[in-house]
């Protein structure tokens, strides 16, 4: 604000250029001290709307409510709120972002593996993150085409983007960067079979993988 970055933490805020000492949010003129959710000044997220009609404002969120502040040049003052946010996931928000479509801000609220869009025509129920954000990394949150095959610590499954991934009991990894599969199956001997349209391929070197690394021995190419 005013060409200066402000940081917010634990009910306090301060400019990073050191032009002013840190101050309490609850000391901002108009702060709703009598509102239970805002009494201590602790917030969950801060966003700056790109809407020109809201120039000089920031939006604070705590739980399922938001508060609008305007930068006056000397400091902040409350100009709106608290306003309820229509979001079933708002109580458990772990991250947030805002984008502007036309003149309307669109808020993205993240909770675990879900994201909810609020604003404009996008008041949607919570959705799985990769279904909202295209090209989301499959190793973070894969979109599966079928139930995983194998055992705990050695699970394999095809993904919507045509690849297939492996789970070692802790995290997902791409089996092969350029591989293609519509389904994957694991045999009793731990051999991994993949199908892609009318073709099939097997990974015999995955048989009887060492304990602690079920995916060791994955070949680097398909033939």
N, C-alpha and C positions, 0 to 999 in steps of 0.2 A: 504494500500500500504506500502511495506516495514515493514510488521507486525504491522502497525498502522492504526487505523480507522480514516478516514477523514469525516468531516461533511460539507455539502454544504447548504447555505441558503442566499437568497437575494443578489446574486452576490459575496459572500464571501465564503472562505473555511478555515478550520483549522484542525490540528490533535488533537484528544481528549487527547493525552498524554501530551499536553502542550509543546512539544519539539520546536514548532515554533509558532509565533504569527499568528493570522488570517490574511489572505491576500486576495486581490481582484483577481477574476478570470481574469479580463481584464489585469492584470499585468503579466500573464503567457506568456512566450516567444512564439511568433507566434499566439497570440490570434487575431481573425479577427475583430478588432475594427471598421473597415469600413463597415462591414456587418450589415445592419439594425437590424436583428434579434438577433445579438450577441453583439451589441455595449455596452449595460449596464451590461453584464455578468449574467443576470438573466436566469436561466435554469428551465426546468420542471422535469427532471429525470436524475438519474445517475445509470449506471450499470457497473458491472465488468464481462467481458466475460470469460468463462471457457476455451475457445480455447487456447491450449498451444502456438499457433503461435502468440497470442496477449498477452502473459504474460507481466505483468507490465503496461498494458493499462487500461484505463477506457473510457467509452462512455458517453458523455453528450448529452441530447436531449432538444431542445427548439422548440416548434411548430412542423413543419414537416421537421426539419433538425437535423443532428447529428454531433458531433465533437469528434475526438479521441485525448486523451491525454496519454502521457507516463510518468511514474514516473522514474526519473533519479537517485534517491537516495538523491538528494538535493532539489528536487522540481518537478514540472510538466512542460512539454512542449507540444505544439500542434504538432501532427504528421499526422493529416488527417482531412479533412473537411473544411468548412461545407459541408455535403452531404445530398441531399434530401432524405427523408423517404417517400416511396410510401405508404401512409396511409390516407384514406379519413377521419379518425377520429383524425388525429394527432393534428389538431388545438384545439381540446377540450379534450386532454388527461388529465385524473385525476390521473392516476397511471400507473406504468410500471414495467415489470419484464423481465429477460432474462434467457434463458436456453440454453444448448448446446446439440445438437444432432449430434453425430459424431464429425466433426470438424467445424460445422456451428452453429453460434449463432442464436437462434430463439427469437425474441422480441415479447412480449405481451403488447399491448397498450389498456388500459381500458378507456372507456368513457361512463359514465352513466351505463346502463345495457348491454353495448356492449363490446366486446373484439376483437381485430384484431391481427392475427399472421403475422409477417413479417420476412422473411429470409428463406434460404434453399428452400424447395419445398412447403412452407406454406404461400405464399402471398395470403391469403384468404380475401374476403370482410368481413366487420364487422359482427359478429355473437352474438347471445344472449349468455351471459356468461355461463349458465348451459349446453349449447350444446357443449361447448369446454372443460369445466372442469367437468368431471364426479364426482358424489357424492357431487355436490354443494348443500348447504342447501336449502331445499324447502321453508323455512321460509324467506330466503333472496330474491331469485328470482325463484319462482316455474315455472315448465314447465307444462302447463295446457293441459288437454285432451279435454276440452270443455269450452264453455263460462260460466263464473260464474253465479250462480243462487241465487236469493234473492234480497235484496235491499241494498242501500248504508249503510254501517255500519253493515251489516249482510250478507256478500257474502260467498258462499260455492262453492267449485269446486274440482274435482278429479285431481290428478297429474300423470305425466308419470311414477313415481316410484311406483304407485299403492296405494298411500295413498290419503288423501284428506285434504285440508286446509281451514281455515276460515279467512276472512278479516274483521276487526272491524272498518274500516274507516281510520286506521292509519298504520297497519302492518299486515302481515300474521302470522298465528300460526297453528301448527299441531292440527287437531281436536282430534285425539287419536294417541299416538305413534305407536301402532302396528295395527291400523285399515287398512283395504284394501277396495278399492272402484274403480270402473271403471267409475262411474258417480254419481253426487249428484244433488238433486233437492230440492228446498225450496217451501213449500206450502204457500197459502195466510195467513194461521194462524201461519206462521213461523216454522212449523214442518219441520224437515230436513230428507229427505229420501236418502238412499245410495243404490247403486246396485253394486254387485260384481259377475260377471258371471251370474248364474241363481238365486242367492239369493238376497233378499232385506232386509233392516233393517230401522227402523225409530228411531228418537230421540224425543219422545213426550215431554221430559222435556225441550226442547228448545222452546216450544210454548210460545208465548207472553213474550219474554225475557225483562228484565228491561231495560229502556233507559240508555245509557252510556256503557252497556256491553252486546251487542247482543248475545254473546256466553255463558253467565252465565248459569250454570245448565247442561252443557254437561256431560253425564254419563262417567264413567271411564272404562266401558267395554261394549262389544257387546254380546248379547245373541241371 
